[in-house]
Amino acid sequence: MILRYCTGIILLLLFCDSPKAQNPVAAVYSKALSPDSIFLTLSILASDSLEGRETGKIGQKKAASLIVSSFQRFGLKPGIEGRYEQFHPITTRANEKASIEVNQQFFLFMKDYFYAPAYKDTMMVIDSVHFFGYGISDPLYDDFKNQNISGKTIMICEGEPKDKKGKSILTKSINPSAWSTDWRKKFSVLLEKKPQLVLILVDSIDVIADSLNFEKKTGEFLRFCKSPDAIPVIFINKTLALRFYPENTEEELTHTIRKISRKRRPFSFTQSTDAIIKMVSQTEPMMGQNIIGYIEGTENKEEALFITAHYDHLGIQDSLIHPGADDNASGTSAVIEIARQFRKAVVDGHPPRRSIYFMLVSGEEKGLLGSKYYVKRPVVSFSNTVADLNIDMIGRTDEKHDSTGQKNYIYIIGSDKLSTDLHQISESVNDSITKLELDYTYNIPGDRNRFYFRSDHYNFAKNNIPVIFYFNGTHKDYHRETDTIDKININLLTHRAQLVFLTAWELANRKDRIRVDKTAPKE
């Protein structure tokens, strides 16, 4: 009788609402995350038979089938009107032929760069890039004064120069000049001066791509690009722009842009580089698949937590399979195992207070397309979406931590951008159980790698949904055929997955929903 009474008291303490009291229950299931199960899933995803899982190709479809069968076996409910698949149509370049390689690093169409579907197939070998401010030639401000750019590869910024107060140097007011609002002014100058190639640094590849793909007003621009004497123009993001410059000089680009605003006059410079650019006109219609399964909550089942990862990769490049063991078979395998343990908790009588959605997306490597499609057609309203925990590469270590010997770490990105509560929960569960080194290097404002904007969580964050991005950093095998399963540290991967599980447990089970009390940075 006394034993039964004590057992009841212990259970009452375990299942009360305070986070610290819940930790012992969550810990049981987090520690049950199986390295063997994770490794088995990862070995299939990264196998040659899946051919690198390129979105729209047979390997990606095989991976989708594996995920669906796993969700069915666990007993997750299908998240899309009775099915697990959310199909998303995309049109992309023929990836086997189109690419940009800069200083031995490949960049991806729709993610790092975009150009109109109008130019003839061409390949260029670039040995120098000439930066010319904003590409403006005006009596008040002239980036090309006394400059010969014929036959050169030039880089310019979109828009026009502004002073520290945000006023246009040309109009001397907050109102932009026609150099910002009418693309024809810049392009007519470029057509006259005849550079070989124009790289335009833009704030958002998404905005440019959406505009050129879907807005009718761009018809004239497309006709211009198809004209016989057209100059090839490629829109690039800052990550790609910086790669054109060696590490010891890449800050010169940022410094020169700032100097233009500070001095209110043009500045230019030239830098040697090593780049191969292949442009193609051919496009391929493809169909991607987001896979969504969920566990229904109890008291607050209308509220939902999302746990996400992308399962696609680069496919076959230059006849070589890119297996993507770390990027992102590691994150995909972790989400599947986390789902298995949450479902086991339900079977054991511990259902979550809120619903938990497990979403594996495709199209990430082509520009975050799967998550972008989801947020345009969400299955849970944004107002009821509590947070997104996104896992993208957690199976390896990077050079920084290899050199220090501190490998028991994870990069945390975005936890404090929208919600103080989310950041505190992440810190608390780690301090109490997983005790990883939480590295915030890539979370600092102005991080030149811009990782906060470069994985699927960002499409949630843009809609005011708190996020955490879990990441092990890049390594020499990133986006290469050498990202293989033999280099995965499965125990470290599992340890990192435990942190995600524990954070999710707290978010799904705490009495009060986390608050959104901050404004996230814009891309």
C-alpha positions in Angstrom: 0.0 0.0 0.0 2.8 2.4 0.9 4.7 1.4 -2.2 1.7 2.1 -4.4 1.2 5.5 -2.7 4.9 6.4 -3.3 4.7 5.3 -6.9 1.7 7.6 -7.4 3.6 10.6 -5.9 6.6 9.9 -8.2 4.4 9.8 -11.3 2.6 12.9 -10.2 5.9 14.7 -9.9 7.1 13.4 -13.3 4.1 14.5 -15.2 3.4 17.9 -13.7 3.8 20.9 -16.0 7.1 22.4 -14.9 10.0 21.9 -17.5 12.4 20.5 -14.9 9.9 18.0 -13.7 9.2 16.8 -17.2 12.9 16.3 -18.0 13.2 12.8 -16.4 10.3 11.5 -18.6 11.7 13.2 -21.7 15.2 11.9 -20.9 14.0 8.3 -21.0 12.8 8.6 -24.6 15.7 10.8 -25.7 18.2 8.3 -24.5 16.3 5.6 -26.4 17.1 7.3 -29.7 18.9 4.4 -31.4 22.2 5.0 -33.3 21.6 1.6 -35.0 18.2 2.7 -36.3 19.6 6.1 -37.4 22.6 4.5 -39.2 20.3 2.0 -41.0 18.2 4.8 -42.4 21.2 6.9 -43.2 22.9 4.0 -45.0 19.9 3.6 -47.4 19.6 7.3 -48.0 23.3 7.8 -48.8 23.6 4.6 -50.9 24.5 4.6 -54.6 21.0 3.2 -55.4 19.4 6.5 -54.5 21.8 8.3 -56.9 22.2 11.4 -54.7 18.4 12.1 -54.2 18.1 15.0 -56.7 14.6 16.5 -56.5 12.4 15.1 -59.3 14.7 12.2 -60.0 14.2 8.5 -59.2 16.5 8.6 -56.2 14.5 11.3 -54.5 11.3 9.4 -55.1 12.9 6.3 -53.6 13.9 8.3 -50.6 10.3 9.6 -50.3 8.9 6.1 -50.3 11.3 5.1 -47.5 10.1 8.0 -45.4 6.5 7.3 -46.1 6.9 3.7 -45.2 8.6 4.6 -41.9 5.8 7.0 -40.9 3.2 4.4 -41.7 5.1 1.8 -39.7 5.3 4.1 -36.7 1.6 4.9 -36.9 2.0 8.7 -37.7 -1.1 10.2 -39.1 -0.8 11.5 -42.7 -0.5 15.3 -42.8 -2.0 16.1 -46.2 -5.7 15.3 -46.4 -5.3 11.6 -45.8 -1.9 11.2 -47.5 1.7 11.8 -46.5 2.9 13.5 -49.7 2.6 17.2 -50.6 3.6 17.3 -54.2 5.2 20.6 -55.4 5.8 21.2 -59.1 9.0 23.0 -60.0 10.8 24.1 -63.1 14.6 24.1 -63.0 17.6 24.2 -65.1 19.2 21.0 -66.5 21.5 20.6 -63.5 23.9 18.2 -65.3 24.8 21.0 -67.6 24.2 24.3 -65.7 26.5 25.3 -62.8 28.6 28.0 -61.3 32.0 26.9 -59.8 34.0 29.6 -58.0 37.4 28.9 -56.5 36.6 25.1 -56.3 33.1 25.5 -54.7 29.9 24.8 -56.6 26.8 27.0 -56.2 23.2 26.2 -57.0 20.7 27.6 -59.3 17.6 29.2 -57.5 19.5 29.1 -54.2 22.7 31.1 -54.9 22.0 32.5 -58.3 19.3 33.0 -60.9 19.1 34.1 -64.6 16.2 34.4 -67.0 15.3 31.4 -69.2 16.4 33.2 -72.3 20.1 33.0 -72.9 21.8 30.6 -75.3 23.8 27.7 -73.8 27.3 29.0 -73.0 30.3 28.3 -70.9 32.7 30.9 -69.6 36.0 30.6 -67.8 36.5 33.7 -65.6 39.9 34.8 -64.4 39.0 38.2 -63.0 36.0 40.1 -61.8 35.7 43.9 -61.9 33.4 45.5 -59.3 31.7 48.8 -60.5 29.4 49.8 -57.6 25.8 50.1 -58.8 26.3 50.1 -62.5 25.0 53.6 -62.9 26.2 56.1 -65.5 24.6 59.5 -64.7 25.9 63.1 -64.6 25.4 63.2 -60.8 27.1 59.8 -60.2 29.0 57.6 -62.7 30.4 54.2 -61.8 31.9 53.8 -65.3 33.5 57.2 -65.8 36.8 56.8 -67.7 36.4 53.0 -67.5 36.5 50.5 -70.3 34.4 47.4 -69.4 34.2 45.9 -72.9 34.6 42.1 -72.8 35.0 42.0 -69.0 33.1 40.2 -66.3 31.7 42.9 -64.1 29.8 42.8 -60.8 27.4 45.5 -59.7 24.8 45.9 -56.9 21.1 46.2 -57.4 19.5 49.6 -56.6 21.5 52.7 -56.1 23.8 54.2 -53.5 22.4 55.7 -50.3 23.9 57.7 -47.5 23.8 56.8 -43.8 20.3 58.2 -43.4 19.0 56.0 -46.3 18.7 58.9 -48.7 19.5 58.4 -52.4 22.7 60.0 -53.4 21.1 60.9 -56.7 17.7 62.3 -55.6 19.0 63.5 -52.2 15.8 62.2 -50.6 14.3 58.9 -49.5 12.7 58.5 -52.9 14.6 56.3 -55.3 15.7 57.4 -58.7 14.8 55.7 -62.0 18.1 53.8 -61.7 16.4 51.7 -59.0 12.9 51.6 -60.4 13.5 51.1 -64.1 15.7 48.2 -65.0 16.0 49.5 -68.6 18.3 52.4 -67.6 21.1 50.1 -66.3 20.6 47.6 -69.0 20.8 50.2 -71.8 24.2 51.4 -70.4 25.4 47.8 -70.2 24.3 47.1 -73.7 26.3 50.1 -74.9 29.5 49.3 -73.0 29.4 45.5 -73.9 30.8 43.6 -71.0 31.2 39.8 -71.4 29.1 39.0 -68.4 27.2 41.0 -65.7 26.8 39.7 -62.1 24.2 41.6 -60.1 24.4 41.3 -56.4 20.9 41.2 -54.9 19.4 40.9 -51.5 17.1 38.0 -52.3 17.3 35.4 -55.0 13.7 34.4 -54.1 12.3 37.8 -54.9 14.1 38.0 -58.3 13.2 34.4 -59.3 9.5 34.9 -58.3 9.4 38.1 -60.2 10.9 36.7 -63.4 8.9 33.4 -63.2 5.5 34.7 -62.3 5.0 38.4 -62.9 3.6 39.4 -66.3 5.3 42.8 -66.3 8.7 41.1 -66.8 7.8 40.2 -70.4 9.8 43.1 -71.8 12.9 42.0 -69.7 12.7 38.5 -71.1 12.5 39.8 -74.6 15.5 42.0 -73.9 17.4 38.9 -72.7 16.5 37.0 -75.9 17.7 39.8 -78.2 20.7 38.8 -80.5 23.1 41.4 -78.8 22.0 40.7 -75.3 24.6 40.7 -72.5 24.3 37.7 -70.1 23.1 38.8 -66.7 23.2 36.6 -63.6 21.7 37.6 -60.3 23.8 36.4 -57.3 23.5 36.4 -53.6 26.1 37.7 -51.2 27.5 34.2 -50.4 28.3 33.7 -54.0 29.6 37.2 -54.5 32.1 36.9 -51.7 33.4 33.6 -53.1 34.7 35.4 -56.1 37.3 36.9 -53.8 40.0 35.1 -51.8 39.4 35.1 -48.1 42.0 37.7 -47.4 40.4 40.2 -49.8 36.7 39.3 -49.7 36.0 42.1 -47.1 37.1 44.6 -49.8 33.7 44.1 -51.5 31.8 45.0 -48.4 34.2 47.8 -47.6 33.9 49.3 -51.1 30.1 49.3 -50.9 30.2 51.1 -47.6 32.8 53.5 -48.9 30.5 54.5 -51.8 27.8 55.4 -49.3 30.2 57.2 -46.9 32.1 59.2 -49.6 29.0 59.6 -51.9 31.1 58.9 -55.0 32.0 55.8 -57.1 34.7 53.3 -56.2 35.8 50.2 -58.2 38.3 47.5 -58.0 39.5 44.4 -59.8 40.2 40.9 -58.3 41.7 37.8 -59.9 39.5 34.7 -59.4 39.0 31.2 -60.7 35.4 30.5 -62.0 33.6 28.4 -64.5 30.1 29.4 -65.4 27.8 27.2 -67.5 24.5 28.8 -68.6 21.8 26.8 -70.3 18.4 27.7 -71.7 17.0 24.2 -71.3 14.6 23.8 -68.4 13.1 20.6 -66.8 9.6 20.4 -65.3 9.9 18.3 -62.1 7.7 17.2 -59.2 9.1 17.3 -55.7 7.5 15.8 -52.6 7.3 17.0 -49.1 6.5 14.2 -46.7 4.4 15.1 -43.6 3.2 12.9 -40.8 2.0 14.0 -37.4 1.1 13.0 -33.9 -2.1 14.6 -32.6 -1.9 16.5 -29.4 -4.4 16.4 -26.4 -5.4 19.6 -24.7 -3.9 22.0 -27.3 -4.0 19.8 -30.4 -4.8 22.7 -32.7 -1.3 24.1 -31.9 1.5 22.4 -33.8 5.3 22.1 -33.5 7.2 21.3 -36.7 10.4 19.2 -36.8 11.9 19.5 -40.3 14.8 18.5 -42.5 15.4 18.3 -46.2 16.1 14.9 -47.7 17.1 15.9 -51.2 20.7 16.4 -52.4 22.6 17.2 -55.6 22.1 13.9 -57.5 24.7 13.1 -60.1 27.2 15.9 -61.1 29.8 15.3 -63.8 28.9 11.6 -63.8 29.7 11.3 -60.1 27.1 10.4 -57.4 26.9 13.0 -54.6 25.6 10.8 -51.8 25.0 13.7 -49.3 25.5 11.5 -46.2 25.9 14.6 -44.0 23.9 16.9 -46.2 21.3 15.9 -45.4 20.8 12.2 -44.9 22.0 12.9 -41.3 19.2 15.3 -40.5 16.6 13.2 -42.3 17.6 10.1 -40.4 17.4 12.0 -37.1 13.9 13.3 -37.8 12.7 9.8 -38.6 14.2 8.4 -35.4 12.8 11.3 -33.3 9.3 10.6 -34.8 9.7 6.9 -33.8 10.4 7.8 -30.2 7.6 10.4 -29.9 5.2 7.8 -31.3 6.6 5.2 -28.8 5.9 7.7 -26.0 2.3 7.9 -27.2 1.9 4.1 -27.2 3.3 4.1 -23.6 0.6 6.6 -22.5 2.5 9.9 -22.9 0.9 11.8 -25.8 2.0 15.4 -26.3 -0.1 18.3 -25.3 0.4 19.9 -28.7 0.4 18.2 -32.1 3.9 17.5 -33.5 4.4 17.5 -37.3 7.4 15.8 -38.8 8.1 17.2 -42.3 10.8 16.1 -44.7 11.1 18.4 -47.7 12.6 18.1 -51.1 13.9 21.0 -53.3 16.1 22.5 -50.6 19.1 22.2 -52.8 17.3 24.0 -55.6 16.4 27.0 -53.5 14.4 26.0 -50.4 11.6 25.1 -52.8 9.8 22.4 -50.8 9.5 24.5 -47.6 8.7 27.6 -49.7 5.8 25.6 -51.3 4.6 24.5 -47.9 4.4 27.9 -46.4 2.3 29.0 -49.3 -0.1 26.1 -48.7 0.3 25.3 -45.0 -1.6 22.4 -43.4 -1.5 24.3 -40.0 -2.2 28.0 -39.9 0.8 30.2 -39.0 -1.1 31.5 -36.0 -1.2 27.9 -34.6 2.4 27.0 -35.6 4.4 27.2 -32.4 7.9 26.7 -33.8 10.1 24.9 -36.3 13.1 22.9 -35.3 15.1 22.3 -38.5 18.0 19.9 -38.8 20.4 20.3 -41.7 23.8 18.5 -41.4 24.5 17.0 -37.9 26.7 14.0 -38.6 30.1 15.5 -38.9 32.5 18.0 -37.3 34.1 21.1 -38.9 37.7 22.2 -39.1 37.3 24.7 -36.3 36.3 22.1 -33.8 38.6 19.4 -35.1 41.5 21.8 -34.5 40.5 22.4 -30.9 39.5 18.9 -30.1 36.1 20.0 -28.9 33.8 17.8 -31.0 30.9 17.6 -28.6 29.2 20.7 -30.0 26.3 21.9 -32.3 25.8 25.2 -34.0 22.6 26.8 -32.9 21.2 29.4 -35.3 18.0 31.5 -34.9 16.9 30.4 -31.5 16.8 34.0 -30.1 15.7 35.8 -33.3 12.0 35.7 -32.6 11.4 34.2 -29.2 13.2 34.7 -25.9 11.4 31.7 -24.5 12.6 29.4 -27.3 16.2 30.3 -26.7 15.9 29.8 -22.9 14.3 26.4 -23.4 17.0 25.3 -25.7 19.7 26.4 -23.2 17.8 24.8 -20.3 17.3 21.3 -21.7 20.9 21.2 -22.9 22.3 22.3 -19.5 20.2 19.7 -17.7 20.7 16.7 -20.0 22.7 16.7 -23.3 25.4 19.2 -22.2 26.6 19.9 -25.7 28.7 23.0 -26.5 26.1 25.3 -28.1 28.1 27.3 -30.6 26.4 30.6 -31.7 29.1 31.7 -34.1 26.8 31.7 -37.1 24.0 33.3 -35.2 25.6 36.7 -34.8 24.1 39.6 -36.8 26.0 40.2 -40.0 27.5 36.7 -40.2 29.0 36.6 -43.7 28.0 33.0 -44.2 24.3 33.9 -43.8 23.4 30.4 -42.7 20.2 31.8 -41.0 18.8 32.5 -44.4 20.0 29.3 -46.1 18.0 26.4 -44.9 14.3 25.5 -44.7 13.6 27.1 -41.3 13.9 30.5 -42.9 10.6 30.1 -44.7 9.0 29.6 -41.3 10.9 32.5 -39.8 9.7 34.8 -42.6 6.2 34.1 -41.4 7.0 35.1 -37.8 7.4 31.5 -36.6 10.2 30.9 -34.1 12.9 28.6 -35.3 16.1 26.8 -34.4 18.5 25.6 -37.1 20.8 22.7 -35.9 24.0 22.5 -37.9 27.5 21.0 -37.6 29.2 23.5 -40.0 30.7 22.9 -43.3 33.7 20.7 -44.1 35.9 19.8 -47.1 33.3 17.3 -48.4 30.4 19.7 -48.4 28.6 19.5 -51.7 31.1 17.0 -53.0 31.0 13.3 -54.0 33.1 12.6 -51.0 30.3 13.3 -48.5 30.0 9.6 -47.7 28.6 7.6 -44.8 32.0 6.3 -43.6 32.7 9.8 -42.4 29.6 10.1 -40.2 30.0 10.1 -36.4 26.8 8.2 -35.6 27.1 8.6 -31.8 27.6 12.3 -32.1 24.7 12.5 -34.6 22.5 10.7 -32.1 23.6 12.9 -29.2 22.7 16.0 -31.2 19.3 14.5 -32.1 18.7 14.1 -28.4 18.9 17.8 -27.9 16.3 18.3 -30.7 14.1 15.7 -29.1 14.2 17.2 -25.7 13.6 20.7 -27.0 10.6 19.5 -29.0 9.3 17.6 -25.9 9.3 20.8 -23.9 7.7 22.9 -26.6 5.0 20.3 -27.2 4.2 19.7 -23.5 4.7 22.9 -21.6 1.5 24.5 -20.3 2.1 27.9 -21.9 2.9 28.3 -25.6 6.2 30.2 -26.2 5.9 33.9 -26.9 7.0 35.7 -30.0 8.5 38.8 -28.6 11.1 39.9 -31.1 11.3 41.0 -34.8 13.5 38.7 -36.9 16.1 40.1 -39.3 15.2 40.3 -43.0 17.3 38.8 -45.8 
